[in-house]
Amino acid sequence: MLPAGEPLPPDGSLPADALRGLTEQPFGFYVHVPYCATRCGYCDFNTYTAEELGPGVRRETYAQTVIDEVRFATKVLGPAPPVQSVFFGGGTPTLLPSADLALMLHAIDDEFGLVPDVEVTTEANPESVDQRYLEGLRAAGFNRISLGMQSAAPHVLRTLDRQHTPGRAQQSVSWARSAGFDHINLDLIYGTPGESDDDWRRSLEAAIAAGPDHVSAYSLIVEEGTRLAARIGRGELPMPDDDVLADRYLMADEALAAAGFGWYEVSNWARSEAGRCRHNLLYWTGGHWWGAGPGAHSHVGGVRWWNVKHPAAYTARLAAGVSPAHAGEVIVEADRQVERVMLGVRLASGHPLGDLSEAGRAAAERAVADGLAESAAYEEGRLVLTRRGRLLADAVVRSLIA
């Protein structure tokens, strides 16, 4: 369900203050592709299978609809800095032909311009790509790919309703390397009902052996309204255990560190600074981005808005020449401060103590005393979580903003 928010003008216009702030932080573009071959049982993203789309929506014309929004964005933003990162997410963007992804990317370049070293990422289901497809993406300017591996254990994949076969993600990494991709991420999920420590250990070993330069590892979250939540509610599967999730996180951090990966955000590890996801860092450090596609969220100069969810409604609005936004909000300074702390504390670079209130600085001092934050970083004026602190990141944040 989308947040309520406030209606935006039909022309999508933003406050002058928001536009003036556009040049103060990096600017990126997110493109949402809402199509999936099947719906995974744990997923609550804004996605649709062919059967769920209904009449009037065609994948074949989706790229042109997004291009219409890119052009609409040009009218709203006016002169804007060149785009530093582009991220195609979903859904499964790679269900579309690589030529369609290329068309959308080129439209962003035509309308806004891309910096010379732009990072261009697409998410992909391993079953949706092969060597030729990846070569097409690379030729179009994509230089980073994020593959949804999730697990190396067949029974875990079945519980998650993932359709790819074990080993396909590793093969896709090899194809991406051969196609010339600079950076490759593997997404993993831990804590699935029925997953053992050995299952998780083997998944980590398989991911590392595949040779990516980035790994994301997320604990399974049981979202209300999903098929997984219904199965747990009926007693078919157990709810993930918090202690088990903590143990699995520690296993991931230890295995990845031993393999030469360094954490730079609580759930993300990279082999080098160049391997870090610049687009996600833009989100985490208060940058600006335009989100194109149904249900996509945008943020410019302290204004946040989100598009209508269904592809049919999204297409109809753009065809009528009006904003596809469902609603939005102006983020007041108090809320922006809370978000800065929430996101900054999760980063390996930490959060400046000077940005905290007096009570927050006292809480930071307690975090150091309790072994949740690094004493050396604290002496240098920043709050950086220890490994144990990362396990309790939410609690640390609550103490800092209380």
TIKEVO-814140 format. One record per residue (C-alpha): residue number from 1; residue in one letter; chain; x, y, z. Coordinates in steps of 0.1 Angstrom, whole numbers, plus 5000, padded with zeros to 4 digits. Example, Ala and Ser with C-alpha at 12.3 -4.5 7.8 and 13.67 -1.06 7.14 Angstrom:
BEGIN
@resi->1	resn->A	chain->A	u->5123	v->4955	w->5078 $
@resi->2	resn->S	chain->A	u->5137	v->4989	w->5071 $
end
This chain:
BEGIN
@resi->1	resn->M	chain->A	u->5000	v->5000	w->5000 $
@resi->2	resn->L	chain->A	u->5013	v->5035	w->4991 $
@resi->3	resn->P	chain->A	u->5016	v->5062	w->5018 $
@resi->4	resn->A	chain->A	u->4987	v->5087	w->5019 $
@resi->5	resn->G	chain->A	u->5007	v->5119	w->5014 $
@resi->6	resn->E	chain->A	u->4994	v->5151	w->4998 $
@resi->7	resn->P	chain->A	u->4983	v->5154	w->4961 $
@resi->8	resn->L	chain->A	u->5008	v->5168	w->4937 $
@resi->9	resn->P	chain->A	u->4999	v->5193	w->4910 $
@resi->10	resn->P	chain->A	u->4990	v->5177	w->4876 $
@resi->11	resn->D	chain->A	u->5021	v->5193	w->4860 $
@resi->12	resn->G	chain->A	u->5043	v->5178	w->4887 $
@resi->13	resn->S	chain->A	u->5058	v->5211	w->4897 $
@resi->14	resn->L	chain->A	u->5080	v->5213	w->4927 $
@resi->15	resn->P	chain->A	u->5087	v->5242	w->4952 $
@resi->16	resn->A	chain->A	u->5114	v->5266	w->4941 $
@resi->17	resn->D	chain->A	u->5135	v->5257	w->4972 $
@resi->18	resn->A	chain->A	u->5135	v->5221	w->4962 $
@resi->19	resn->L	chain->A	u->5148	v->5228	w->4927 $
@resi->20	resn->R	chain->A	u->5175	v->5252	w->4941 $
@resi->21	resn->G	chain->A	u->5188	v->5223	w->4962 $
@resi->22	resn->L	chain->A	u->5191	v->5200	w->4933 $
@resi->23	resn->T	chain->A	u->5227	v->5209	w->4926 $
@resi->24	resn->E	chain->A	u->5239	v->5204	w->4962 $
@resi->25	resn->Q	chain->A	u->5239	v->5166	w->4962 $
@resi->26	resn->P	chain->A	u->5244	v->5138	w->4936 $
@resi->27	resn->F	chain->A	u->5215	v->5132	w->4912 $
@resi->28	resn->G	chain->A	u->5205	v->5097	w->4901 $
@resi->29	resn->F	chain->A	u->5177	v->5079	w->4883 $
@resi->30	resn->Y	chain->A	u->5158	v->5049	w->4893 $
@resi->31	resn->V	chain->A	u->5137	v->5029	w->4867 $
@resi->32	resn->H	chain->A	u->5111	v->5005	w->4881 $
@resi->33	resn->V	chain->A	u->5102	v->4975	w->4859 $
@resi->34	resn->P	chain->A	u->5072	v->4959	w->4876 $
@resi->35	resn->Y	chain->A	u->5071	v->4926	w->4857 $
@resi->36	resn->C	chain->A	u->5079	v->4891	w->4871 $
@resi->37	resn->A	chain->A	u->5076	v->4857	w->4856 $
@resi->38	resn->T	chain->A	u->5062	v->4844	w->4889 $
@resi->39	resn->R	chain->A	u->5056	v->4860	w->4923 $
@resi->40	resn->C	chain->A	u->5080	v->4849	w->4951 $
@resi->41	resn->G	chain->A	u->5062	v->4840	w->4983 $
@resi->42	resn->Y	chain->A	u->5082	v->4866	w->5005 $
@resi->43	resn->C	chain->A	u->5079	v->4896	w->4981 $
@resi->44	resn->D	chain->A	u->5057	v->4926	w->4987 $
@resi->45	resn->F	chain->A	u->5073	v->4948	w->4960 $
@resi->46	resn->N	chain->A	u->5051	v->4965	w->4934 $
@resi->47	resn->T	chain->A	u->5053	v->4937	w->4908 $
@resi->48	resn->Y	chain->A	u->5029	v->4919	w->4885 $
@resi->49	resn->T	chain->A	u->5029	v->4886	w->4866 $
@resi->50	resn->A	chain->A	u->5013	v->4884	w->4831 $
@resi->51	resn->E	chain->A	u->4981	v->4871	w->4846 $
@resi->52	resn->E	chain->A	u->4978	v->4900	w->4871 $
@resi->53	resn->L	chain->A	u->4983	v->4928	w->4846 $
@resi->54	resn->G	chain->A	u->4949	v->4928	w->4830 $
@resi->55	resn->P	chain->A	u->4939	v->4944	w->4797 $
@resi->56	resn->G	chain->A	u->4955	v->4976	w->4784 $
@resi->57	resn->V	chain->A	u->4990	v->4969	w->4796 $
@resi->58	resn->R	chain->A	u->5017	v->4955	w->4773 $
@resi->59	resn->R	chain->A	u->5053	v->4949	w->4781 $
@resi->60	resn->E	chain->A	u->5062	v->4957	w->4745 $
@resi->61	resn->T	chain->A	u->5053	v->4994	w->4750 $
@resi->62	resn->Y	chain->A	u->5066	v->4998	w->4785 $
@resi->63	resn->A	chain->A	u->5100	v->5013	w->4775 $
@resi->64	resn->Q	chain->A	u->5083	v->5041	w->4756 $
@resi->65	resn->T	chain->A	u->5060	v->5048	w->4786 $
@resi->66	resn->V	chain->A	u->5090	v->5052	w->4809 $
@resi->67	resn->I	chain->A	u->5107	v->5074	w->4782 $
@resi->68	resn->D	chain->A	u->5076	v->5096	w->4784 $
@resi->69	resn->E	chain->A	u->5081	v->5100	w->4821 $
@resi->70	resn->V	chain->A	u->5118	v->5108	w->4816 $
@resi->71	resn->R	chain->A	u->5108	v->5136	w->4793 $
@resi->72	resn->F	chain->A	u->5082	v->5147	w->4818 $
@resi->73	resn->A	chain->A	u->5109	v->5149	w->4844 $
@resi->74	resn->T	chain->A	u->5129	v->5173	w->4822 $
@resi->75	resn->K	chain->A	u->5100	v->5197	w->4822 $
@resi->76	resn->V	chain->A	u->5096	v->5195	w->4860 $
@resi->77	resn->L	chain->A	u->5133	v->5198	w->4869 $
@resi->78	resn->G	chain->A	u->5145	v->5221	w->4843 $
@resi->79	resn->P	chain->A	u->5183	v->5225	w->4843 $
@resi->80	resn->A	chain->A	u->5196	v->5196	w->4864 $
@resi->81	resn->P	chain->A	u->5231	v->5182	w->4870 $
@resi->82	resn->P	chain->A	u->5241	v->5152	w->4849 $
@resi->83	resn->V	chain->A	u->5231	v->5118	w->4863 $
@resi->84	resn->Q	chain->A	u->5257	v->5100	w->4884 $
@resi->85	resn->S	chain->A	u->5240	v->5067	w->4887 $
@resi->86	resn->V	chain->A	u->5211	v->5048	w->4871 $
@resi->87	resn->F	chain->A	u->5195	v->5018	w->4887 $
@resi->88	resn->F	chain->A	u->5169	v->4995	w->4870 $
@resi->89	resn->G	chain->A	u->5150	v->4975	w->4896 $
@resi->90	resn->G	chain->A	u->5118	v->4955	w->4899 $
@resi->91	resn->G	chain->A	u->5103	v->4932	w->4895 $
@resi->92	resn->T	chain->A	u->5127	v->4917	w->4870 $
@resi->93	resn->P	chain->A	u->5140	v->4943	w->4845 $
@resi->94	resn->T	chain->A	u->5157	v->4916	w->4825 $
@resi->95	resn->L	chain->A	u->5123	v->4901	w->4814 $
@resi->96	resn->L	chain->A	u->5123	v->4930	w->4789 $
@resi->97	resn->P	chain->A	u->5146	v->4928	w->4759 $
@resi->98	resn->S	chain->A	u->5180	v->4943	w->4765 $
@resi->99	resn->A	chain->A	u->5172	v->4967	w->4736 $
@resi->100	resn->D	chain->A	u->5143	v->4981	w->4757 $
@resi->101	resn->L	chain->A	u->5166	v->4987	w->4787 $
@resi->102	resn->A	chain->A	u->5190	v->5004	w->4764 $
@resi->103	resn->L	chain->A	u->5163	v->5027	w->4750 $
@resi->104	resn->M	chain->A	u->5154	v->5038	w->4785 $
@resi->105	resn->L	chain->A	u->5190	v->5044	w->4795 $
@resi->106	resn->H	chain->A	u->5197	v->5064	w->4763 $
@resi->107	resn->A	chain->A	u->5166	v->5085	w->4769 $
@resi->108	resn->I	chain->A	u->5180	v->5095	w->4804 $
@resi->109	resn->D	chain->A	u->5213	v->5104	w->4787 $
@resi->110	resn->D	chain->A	u->5196	v->5124	w->4760 $
@resi->111	resn->E	chain->A	u->5174	v->5144	w->4784 $
@resi->112	resn->F	chain->A	u->5198	v->5149	w->4814 $
@resi->113	resn->G	chain->A	u->5233	v->5137	w->4804 $
@resi->114	resn->L	chain->A	u->5253	v->5110	w->4822 $
@resi->115	resn->V	chain->A	u->5286	v->5118	w->4839 $
@resi->116	resn->P	chain->A	u->5316	v->5101	w->4821 $
@resi->117	resn->D	chain->A	u->5320	v->5075	w->4849 $
@resi->118	resn->V	chain->A	u->5283	v->5069	w->4854 $
@resi->119	resn->E	chain->A	u->5273	v->5037	w->4873 $
@resi->120	resn->V	chain->A	u->5245	v->5019	w->4855 $
@resi->121	resn->T	chain->A	u->5230	v->4989	w->4873 $
@resi->122	resn->T	chain->A	u->5203	v->4964	w->4866 $
@resi->123	resn->E	chain->A	u->5188	v->4938	w->4889 $
@resi->124	resn->A	chain->A	u->5183	v->4904	w->4873 $
@resi->125	resn->N	chain->A	u->5169	v->4870	w->4881 $
@resi->126	resn->P	chain->A	u->5196	v->4845	w->4871 $
@resi->127	resn->E	chain->A	u->5171	v->4826	w->4849 $
@resi->128	resn->S	chain->A	u->5164	v->4857	w->4829 $
@resi->129	resn->V	chain->A	u->5198	v->4863	w->4815 $
@resi->130	resn->D	chain->A	u->5224	v->4845	w->4794 $
@resi->131	resn->Q	chain->A	u->5257	v->4854	w->4778 $
@resi->132	resn->R	chain->A	u->5242	v->4871	w->4747 $
@resi->133	resn->Y	chain->A	u->5217	v->4891	w->4768 $
@resi->134	resn->L	chain->A	u->5244	v->4904	w->4791 $
@resi->135	resn->E	chain->A	u->5266	v->4913	w->4761 $
@resi->136	resn->G	chain->A	u->5237	v->4934	w->4748 $
@resi->137	resn->L	chain->A	u->5234	v->4952	w->4781 $
@resi->138	resn->R	chain->A	u->5272	v->4959	w->4783 $
@resi->139	resn->A	chain->A	u->5272	v->4973	w->4748 $
@resi->140	resn->A	chain->A	u->5244	v->4996	w->4758 $
@resi->141	resn->G	chain->A	u->5264	v->5011	w->4787 $
@resi->142	resn->F	chain->A	u->5254	v->4990	w->4817 $
@resi->143	resn->N	chain->A	u->5284	v->4983	w->4839 $
@resi->144	resn->R	chain->A	u->5270	v->4968	w->4870 $
@resi->145	resn->I	chain->A	u->5246	v->4939	w->4876 $
@resi->146	resn->S	chain->A	u->5228	v->4926	w->4907 $
@resi->147	resn->L	chain->A	u->5218	v->4890	w->4906 $
@resi->148	resn->G	chain->A	u->5192	v->4876	w->4929 $
@resi->149	resn->M	chain->A	u->5209	v->4844	w->4941 $
@resi->150	resn->Q	chain->A	u->5193	v->4843	w->4976 $
@resi->151	resn->S	chain->A	u->5205	v->4808	w->4985 $
@resi->152	resn->A	chain->A	u->5225	v->4778	w->4971 $
@resi->153	resn->A	chain->A	u->5202	v->4753	w->4989 $
@resi->154	resn->P	chain->A	u->5174	v->4739	w->4967 $
@resi->155	resn->H	chain->A	u->5149	v->4735	w->4995 $
@resi->156	resn->V	chain->A	u->5154	v->4771	w->5006 $
@resi->157	resn->L	chain->A	u->5148	v->4783	w->4971 $
@resi->158	resn->R	chain->A	u->5116	v->4763	w->4970 $
@resi->159	resn->T	chain->A	u->5104	v->4778	w->5003 $
@resi->160	resn->L	chain->A	u->5111	v->4813	w->4989 $
@resi->161	resn->D	chain->A	u->5093	v->4803	w->4956 $
@resi->162	resn->R	chain->A	u->5124	v->4812	w->4937 $
@resi->163	resn->Q	chain->A	u->5124	v->4797	w->4902 $
@resi->164	resn->H	chain->A	u->5161	v->4795	w->4894 $
@resi->165	resn->T	chain->A	u->5181	v->4764	w->4898 $
@resi->166	resn->P	chain->A	u->5211	v->4762	w->4921 $
@resi->167	resn->G	chain->A	u->5243	v->4771	w->4902 $
@resi->168	resn->R	chain->A	u->5225	v->4794	w->4878 $
@resi->169	resn->A	chain->A	u->5235	v->4825	w->4897 $
@resi->170	resn->Q	chain->A	u->5272	v->4814	w->4897 $
@resi->171	resn->Q	chain->A	u->5270	v->4808	w->4860 $
@resi->172	resn->S	chain->A	u->5255	v->4842	w->4854 $
@resi->173	resn->V	chain->A	u->5284	v->4858	w->4873 $
@resi->174	resn->S	chain->A	u->5307	v->4841	w->4848 $
@resi->175	resn->W	chain->A	u->5287	v->4852	w->4819 $
@resi->176	resn->A	chain->A	u->5287	v->4888	w->4832 $
@resi->177	resn->R	chain->A	u->5325	v->4888	w->4836 $
@resi->178	resn->S	chain->A	u->5329	v->4875	w->4801 $
@resi->179	resn->A	chain->A	u->5305	v->4902	w->4788 $
@resi->180	resn->G	chain->A	u->5328	v->4928	w->4804 $
@resi->181	resn->F	chain->A	u->5308	v->4939	w->4835 $
@resi->182	resn->D	chain->A	u->5330	v->4959	w->4858 $
@resi->183	resn->H	chain->A	u->5310	v->4952	w->4890 $
@resi->184	resn->I	chain->A	u->5288	v->4922	w->4899 $
@resi->185	resn->N	chain->A	u->5266	v->4918	w->4930 $
@resi->186	resn->L	chain->A	u->5250	v->4887	w->4944 $
@resi->187	resn->D	chain->A	u->5220	v->4891	w->4967 $
@resi->188	resn->L	chain->A	u->5215	v->4866	w->4995 $
@resi->189	resn->I	chain->A	u->5187	v->4861	w->5020 $
@resi->190	resn->Y	chain->A	u->5193	v->4844	w->5054 $
@resi->191	resn->G	chain->A	u->5168	v->4831	w->5080 $
@resi->192	resn->T	chain->A	u->5144	v->4813	w->5056 $
@resi->193	resn->P	chain->A	u->5123	v->4787	w->5075 $
@resi->194	resn->G	chain->A	u->5140	v->4753	w->5072 $
@resi->195	resn->E	chain->A	u->5174	v->4769	w->5064 $
@resi->196	resn->S	chain->A	u->5202	v->4754	w->5086 $
@resi->197	resn->D	chain->A	u->5236	v->4769	w->5096 $
@resi->198	resn->D	chain->A	u->5252	v->4745	w->5070 $
@resi->199	resn->D	chain->A	u->5228	v->4757	w->5043 $
@resi->200	resn->W	chain->A	u->5237	v->4793	w->5050 $
@resi->201	resn->R	chain->A	u->5274	v->4785	w->5052 $
@resi->202	resn->R	chain->A	u->5273	v->4767	w->5018 $
@resi->203	resn->S	chain->A	u->5254	v->4796	w->5003 $
@resi->204	resn->L	chain->A	u->5281	v->4820	w->5014 $
@resi->205	resn->E	chain->A	u->5308	v->4798	w->5001 $
@resi->206	resn->A	chain->A	u->5291	v->4794	w->4968 $
@resi->207	resn->A	chain->A	u->5286	v->4831	w->4964 $
@resi->208	resn->I	chain->A	u->5322	v->4840	w->4973 $
@resi->209	resn->A	chain->A	u->5335	v->4813	w->4950 $
@resi->210	resn->A	chain->A	u->5315	v->4827	w->4921 $
@resi->211	resn->G	chain->A	u->5338	v->4857	w->4921 $
@resi->212	resn->P	chain->A	u->5315	v->4888	w->4925 $
@resi->213	resn->D	chain->A	u->5330	v->4920	w->4939 $
@resi->214	resn->H	chain->A	u->5299	v->4928	w->4959 $
@resi->215	resn->V	chain->A	u->5276	v->4908	w->4982 $
@resi->216	resn->S	chain->A	u->5243	v->4919	w->4998 $
@resi->217	resn->A	chain->A	u->5229	v->4898	w->5026 $
@resi->218	resn->Y	chain->A	u->5195	v->4905	w->5041 $
@resi->219	resn->S	chain->A	u->5176	v->4888	w->5068 $
@resi->220	resn->L	chain->A	u->5143	v->4874	w->5057 $
@resi->221	resn->I	chain->A	u->5114	v->4898	w->5066 $
@resi->222	resn->V	chain->A	u->5079	v->4883	w->5067 $
@resi->223	resn->E	chain->A	u->5058	v->4910	w->5051 $
@resi->224	resn->E	chain->A	u->5021	v->4912	w->5058 $
@resi->225	resn->G	chain->A	u->4999	v->4900	w->5029 $
@resi->226	resn->T	chain->A	u->5025	v->4878	w->5013 $
@resi->227	resn->R	chain->A	u->5021	v->4841	w->5006 $
@resi->228	resn->L	chain->A	u->5050	v->4834	w->5031 $
@resi->229	resn->A	chain->A	u->5032	v->4853	w->5058 $
@resi->230	resn->A	chain->A	u->5000	v->4833	w->5052 $
@resi->231	resn->R	chain->A	u->5019	v->4800	w->5054 $
@resi->232	resn->I	chain->A	u->5035	v->4810	w->5087 $
@resi->233	resn->G	chain->A	u->5001	v->4822	w->5099 $
@resi->234	resn->R	chain->A	u->4986	v->4788	w->5092 $
@resi->235	resn->G	chain->A	u->5015	v->4771	w->5111 $
@resi->236	resn->E	chain->A	u->5030	v->4755	w->5080 $
@resi->237	resn->L	chain->A	u->5063	v->4772	w->5085 $
@resi->238	resn->P	chain->A	u->5080	v->4787	w->5117 $
@resi->239	resn->M	chain->A	u->5086	v->4824	w->5120 $
@resi->240	resn->P	chain->A	u->5123	v->4833	w->5116 $
@resi->241	resn->D	chain->A	u->5140	v->4834	w->5150 $
@resi->242	resn->D	chain->A	u->5158	v->4867	w->5159 $
@resi->243	resn->D	chain->A	u->5187	v->4849	w->5176 $
@resi->244	resn->V	chain->A	u->5192	v->4827	w->5145 $
@resi->245	resn->L	chain->A	u->5192	v->4858	w->5123 $
@resi->246	resn->A	chain->A	u->5219	v->4874	w->5144 $
@resi->247	resn->D	chain->A	u->5240	v->4843	w->5142 $
@resi->248	resn->R	chain->A	u->5236	v->4841	w->5104 $
@resi->249	resn->Y	chain->A	u->5246	v->4878	w->5101 $
@resi->250	resn->L	chain->A	u->5278	v->4871	w->5121 $
@resi->251	resn->M	chain->A	u->5285	v->4841	w->5099 $
@resi->252	resn->A	chain->A	u->5282	v->4863	w->5068 $
@resi->253	resn->D	chain->A	u->5304	v->4891	w->5081 $
@resi->254	resn->E	chain->A	u->5331	v->4867	w->5092 $
@resi->255	resn->A	chain->A	u->5331	v->4847	w->5059 $
@resi->256	resn->L	chain->A	u->5330	v->4878	w->5037 $
@resi->257	resn->A	chain->A	u->5357	v->4895	w->5057 $
@resi->258	resn->A	chain->A	u->5379	v->4864	w->5054 $
@resi->259	resn->A	chain->A	u->5374	v->4865	w->5017 $
@resi->260	resn->G	chain->A	u->5385	v->4901	w->5013 $
@resi->261	resn->F	chain->A	u->5351	v->4919	w->5014 $
@resi->262	resn->G	chain->A	u->5347	v->4949	w->5037 $
@resi->263	resn->W	chain->A	u->5313	v->4961	w->5050 $
@resi->264	resn->Y	chain->A	u->5303	v->4996	w->5040 $
@resi->265	resn->E	chain->A	u->5266	v->4994	w->5050 $
@resi->266	resn->V	chain->A	u->5251	v->4970	w->5075 $
@resi->267	resn->S	chain->A	u->5239	v->4946	w->5048 $
@resi->268	resn->N	chain->A	u->5264	v->4953	w->5021 $
@resi->269	resn->W	chain->A	u->5300	v->4942	w->5015 $
@resi->270	resn->A	chain->A	u->5324	v->4950	w->4986 $
@resi->271	resn->R	chain->A	u->5359	v->4940	w->4977 $
@resi->272	resn->S	chain->A	u->5370	v->4976	w->4971 $
@resi->273	resn->E	chain->A	u->5357	v->5011	w->4973 $
@resi->274	resn->A	chain->A	u->5351	v->5010	w->4935 $
@resi->275	resn->G	chain->A	u->5329	v->4980	w->4940 $
@resi->276	resn->R	chain->A	u->5304	v->4998	w->4964 $
@resi->277	resn->C	chain->A	u->5270	v->5006	w->4949 $
@resi->278	resn->R	chain->A	u->5271	v->5043	w->4943 $
@resi->279	resn->H	chain->A	u->5234	v->5045	w->4936 $
@resi->280	resn->N	chain->A	u->5225	v->5031	w->4970 $
@resi->281	resn->L	chain->A	u->5251	v->5053	w->4986 $
@resi->282	resn->L	chain->A	u->5232	v->5082	w->4970 $
@resi->283	resn->Y	chain->A	u->5200	v->5071	w->4988 $
@resi->284	resn->W	chain->A	u->5218	v->5066	w->5021 $
@resi->285	resn->T	chain->A	u->5236	v->5100	w->5020 $
@resi->286	resn->G	chain->A	u->5207	v->5123	w->5012 $
@resi->287	resn->G	chain->A	u->5211	v->5126	w->4974 $
@resi->288	resn->H	chain->A	u->5184	v->5134	w->4948 $
@resi->289	resn->W	chain->A	u->5168	v->5109	w->4925 $
@resi->290	resn->W	chain->A	u->5139	v->5107	w->4901 $
@resi->291	resn->G	chain->A	u->5121	v->5073	w->4902 $
@resi->292	resn->A	chain->A	u->5103	v->5064	w->4870 $
@resi->293	resn->G	chain->A	u->5078	v->5036	w->4867 $
@resi->294	resn->P	chain->A	u->5046	v->5026	w->4886 $
@resi->295	resn->G	chain->A	u->5050	v->5028	w->4923 $
@resi->296	resn->A	chain->A	u->5085	v->5043	w->4920 $
@resi->297	resn->H	chain->A	u->5096	v->5069	w->4947 $
@resi->298	resn->S	chain->A	u->5115	v->5101	w->4940 $
@resi->299	resn->H	chain->A	u->5133	v->5126	w->4962 $
@resi->300	resn->V	chain->A	u->5144	v->5161	w->4952 $
@resi->301	resn->G	chain->A	u->5154	v->5189	w->4975 $
@resi->302	resn->G	chain->A	u->5135	v->5176	w->5006 $
@resi->303	resn->V	chain->A	u->5104	v->5167	w->4986 $
@resi->304	resn->R	chain->A	u->5095	v->5131	w->4983 $
@resi->305	resn->W	chain->A	u->5067	v->5116	w->4961 $
@resi->306	resn->W	chain->A	u->5056	v->5083	w->4947 $
@resi->307	resn->N	chain->A	u->5039	v->5072	w->4915 $
@resi->308	resn->V	chain->A	u->5005	v->5054	w->4911 $
@resi->309	resn->K	chain->A	u->5010	v->5016	w->4916 $
@resi->310	resn->H	chain->A	u->4993	v->4999	w->4887 $
@resi->311	resn->P	chain->A	u->5009	v->5000	w->4852 $
@resi->312	resn->A	chain->A	u->4976	v->5007	w->4836 $
@resi->313	resn->A	chain->A	u->4970	v->5038	w->4857 $
@resi->314	resn->Y	chain->A	u->5006	v->5049	w->4853 $
@resi->315	resn->T	chain->A	u->5004	v->5046	w->4815 $
@resi->316	resn->A	chain->A	u->4971	v->5064	w->4813 $
@resi->317	resn->R	chain->A	u->4984	v->5094	w->4833 $
@resi->318	resn->L	chain->A	u->5014	v->5098	w->4811 $
@resi->319	resn->A	chain->A	u->4993	v->5094	w->4780 $
@resi->320	resn->A	chain->A	u->4972	v->5123	w->4792 $
@resi->321	resn->G	chain->A	u->5003	v->5144	w->4798 $
@resi->322	resn->V	chain->A	u->4999	v->5147	w->4836 $
@resi->323	resn->S	chain->A	u->5021	v->5136	w->4864 $
@resi->324	resn->P	chain->A	u->5020	v->5099	w->4873 $
@resi->325	resn->A	chain->A	u->5025	v->5108	w->4910 $
@resi->326	resn->H	chain->A	u->5000	v->5094	w->4934 $
@resi->327	resn->A	chain->A	u->5010	v->5117	w->4963 $
@resi->328	resn->G	chain->A	u->5040	v->5133	w->4980 $
@resi->329	resn->E	chain->A	u->5053	v->5151	w->5011 $
@resi->330	resn->V	chain->A	u->5077	v->5179	w->5021 $
@resi->331	resn->I	chain->A	u->5101	v->5164	w->5046 $
@resi->332	resn->V	chain->A	u->5104	v->5188	w->5075 $
@resi->333	resn->E	chain->A	u->5139	v->5194	w->5090 $
@resi->334	resn->A	chain->A	u->5131	v->5173	w->5122 $
@resi->335	resn->D	chain->A	u->5123	v->5143	w->5100 $
@resi->336	resn->R	chain->A	u->5153	v->5149	w->5078 $
@resi->337	resn->Q	chain->A	u->5175	v->5148	w->5108 $
@resi->338	resn->V	chain->A	u->5160	v->5115	w->5120 $
@resi->339	resn->E	chain->A	u->5166	v->5100	w->5085 $
@resi->340	resn->R	chain->A	u->5202	v->5113	w->5084 $
@resi->341	resn->V	chain->A	u->5209	v->5095	w->5117 $
@resi->342	resn->M	chain->A	u->5191	v->5063	w->5107 $
@resi->343	resn->L	chain->A	u->5210	v->5060	w->5075 $
@resi->344	resn->G	chain->A	u->5243	v->5074	w->5085 $
@resi->345	resn->V	chain->A	u->5247	v->5051	w->5115 $
@resi->346	resn->R	chain->A	u->5243	v->5021	w->5091 $
@resi->347	resn->L	chain->A	u->5273	v->5032	w->5071 $
@resi->348	resn->A	chain->A	u->5309	v->5022	w->5078 $
@resi->349	resn->S	chain->A	u->5318	v->5059	w->5074 $
@resi->350	resn->G	chain->A	u->5295	v->5065	w->5104 $
@resi->351	resn->H	chain->A	u->5277	v->5096	w->5114 $
@resi->352	resn->P	chain->A	u->5292	v->5129	w->5127 $
@resi->353	resn->L	chain->A	u->5287	v->5134	w->5164 $
@resi->354	resn->G	chain->A	u->5283	v->5171	w->5157 $
@resi->355	resn->D	chain->A	u->5250	v->5164	w->5139 $
@resi->356	resn->L	chain->A	u->5235	v->5148	w->5171 $
@resi->357	resn->S	chain->A	u->5216	v->5166	w->5199 $
@resi->358	resn->E	chain->A	u->5231	v->5168	w->5233 $
@resi->359	resn->A	chain->A	u->5211	v->5137	w->5243 $
@resi->360	resn->G	chain->A	u->5222	v->5120	w->5212 $
@resi->361	resn->R	chain->A	u->5259	v->5126	w->5219 $
@resi->362	resn->A	chain->A	u->5254	v->5112	w->5254 $
@resi->363	resn->A	chain->A	u->5238	v->5081	w->5238 $
@resi->364	resn->A	chain->A	u->5267	v->5078	w->5215 $
@resi->365	resn->E	chain->A	u->5291	v->5079	w->5244 $
@resi->366	resn->R	chain->A	u->5271	v->5051	w->5261 $
@resi->367	resn->A	chain->A	u->5272	v->5031	w->5228 $
@resi->368	resn->V	chain->A	u->5310	v->5032	w->5229 $
@resi->369	resn->A	chain->A	u->5311	v->5022	w->5265 $
@resi->370	resn->D	chain->A	u->5288	v->4993	w->5257 $
@resi->371	resn->G	chain->A	u->5310	v->4981	w->5229 $
@resi->372	resn->L	chain->A	u->5284	v->4990	w->5202 $
@resi->373	resn->A	chain->A	u->5305	v->5018	w->5186 $
@resi->374	resn->E	chain->A	u->5342	v->5021	w->5179 $
@resi->375	resn->S	chain->A	u->5361	v->5042	w->5204 $
@resi->376	resn->A	chain->A	u->5388	v->5054	w->5179 $
@resi->377	resn->A	chain->A	u->5361	v->5067	w->5155 $
@resi->378	resn->Y	chain->A	u->5343	v->5084	w->5184 $
@resi->379	resn->E	chain->A	u->5375	v->5102	w->5193 $
@resi->380	resn->E	chain->A	u->5377	v->5115	w->5158 $
@resi->381	resn->G	chain->A	u->5341	v->5128	w->5160 $
@resi->382	resn->R	chain->A	u->5321	v->5100	w->5143 $
@resi->383	resn->L	chain->A	u->5299	v->5072	w->5155 $
@resi->384	resn->V	chain->A	u->5308	v->5040	w->5137 $
@resi->385	resn->L	chain->A	u->5292	v->5007	w->5148 $
@resi->386	resn->T	chain->A	u->5312	v->4977	w->5159 $
@resi->387	resn->R	chain->A	u->5301	v->4942	w->5146 $
@resi->388	resn->R	chain->A	u->5280	v->4938	w->5177 $
@resi->389	resn->G	chain->A	u->5266	v->4973	w->5172 $
@resi->390	resn->R	chain->A	u->5255	v->4964	w->5137 $
@resi->391	resn->L	chain->A	u->5234	v->4936	w->5151 $
@resi->392	resn->L	chain->A	u->5217	v->4962	w->5173 $
@resi->393	resn->A	chain->A	u->5217	v->4991	w->5148 $
@resi->394	resn->D	chain->A	u->5180	v->4998	w->5152 $
@resi->395	resn->A	chain->A	u->5183	v->5000	w->5190 $
@resi->396	resn->V	chain->A	u->5213	v->5023	w->5187 $
@resi->397	resn->V	chain->A	u->5195	v->5046	w->5164 $
@resi->398	resn->R	chain->A	u->5165	v->5048	w->5187 $
@resi->399	resn->S	chain->A	u->5188	v->5059	w->5215 $
@resi->400	resn->L	chain->A	u->5204	v->5086	w->5194 $
@resi->401	resn->I	chain->A	u->5171	v->5102	w->5183 $
@resi->402	resn->A	chain->A	u->5151	v->5097	w->5215 $
end
